[in-house]
């Protein structure tokens, strides 16, 4: 399994509420993260993700792009909460790997404004 596949699988499993299994399968024991809303340890983000999956059980996450370079993977994802009027979100995750396990994570989100004047859209790729 490539690092891109690992990152994508981790995000997909966590978004559908299988957070504990995603952690056991893909996250290193010495994992650390940079999410500003939680302490930087493995357990705090695990609990935060589990709580989020309980509070928004019908959330979907679709990885639109994944880029791999050495020990890093960057993903661009679309998050939609099916059962609420909450805005959709574009999220960038940056993963650092050691021995095919995620050891470090950064994440940044942007609310998607449905009235945005940008005709290119957030996810549309021009080739």
N, C-alpha and C positions, 0 to 999 in steps of 0.2 A: 504494500500500500504506500503510495507517495505521500509526502508531507501535505500536499494540497488536499488529497483525499482524506487524510486524517483530520485536518482542520475543518473541512466541510462536514465530515461525519460527526465530529464533536459538536459543532454548532447545530446541526440538524437534530441530533439526539437530545441535546439540552433544550432546544426550542419546543420539542414535542413532549417535554416533561420527564424525560429519562436522564435527568441530570446526574444522579449518582452513578449509573452505569457508564455514562460518558466520561465522567471523572476517572472511574476505575480503569477504563480501557485506554484512555488517551493522555491523562494528566500525570506528570511526574510527582513523586512524593514531595520534592523540594520546590514545587511550583510557586511562583509569585506573580502578582498582577499589579496593574497600575490604574484600576478603576477608582476614581476619586471618592466614590460613595462607600467604600469598604476598606478595612485594613488590608494590607497587601499580601496576606497569607492565603494558603490554599483553602482552608476551611471556611473563611469568611465569605469568599466569593461563591463557593459551593452552596452554602446556606442561603445566600442572597439569590442565586439562580433558582434554587428549589422554591423559595418563597414567591418569586416572580412567576414561576410556572403554575403555582397554586392560584395566585391572584389573577392570572390571565391564561386559563387553561386552553383556550381556543386560538392561541397565537400561532402564526405561521412564519417561518423564516425561509427565504429563498436566496441562496448564494448566486449572485449575478456574475461575479468575476472572482477569480483566485489566481494569484501570482506567487510563484515560488522562486527564491534565489538563495542558494546555500542553506543556511539554518533558519531562514525566515519564510513565512507565508503571510500574504496580505489578502484579505477577503473583503469584498463589498457585497453587503446583503440588504435585502428588503424585508422588513418586519411589519406584519399586519396583525392586529388584534381583531379577530372575526366578530367577537360578541360585544363590541363597544364602539363608541364614537371617537375613540382615541385616534390621534393622527397616526398615519403610517410613518415609519422611520427608516432612514438609510443609515446603515452601520458599517464602519470600517473596523476590522479586527486585524491586529498585527500579532502574529505568533512567532515565538522563538523555540526551536527544537533542540534537544540533545537525545541521541539514541532513539529517534522516532517517537519521542514523548514530548508533549508540550511542557516547557519549563517556565515560559514567561508569556504574558498576554497584555496587550494594550487594546482599548476599545474606545471608539468615538462615534457618537450618534448625532444625526441631524433630522429634525422633524421635516416631513415632506409637506410643503404647502400646495394644496390642490389648485390654488389660484396663482401659482408662480408664472411669471411672464416668460420664463426660459423655455423656448420651443424645443430645446434638445432633450429635456427631461433629465432626471437624475441617473437613470440606468441605461438610457439609449446610447449605444456605441456607434460612432461614425467611422467607417473604415474607408 
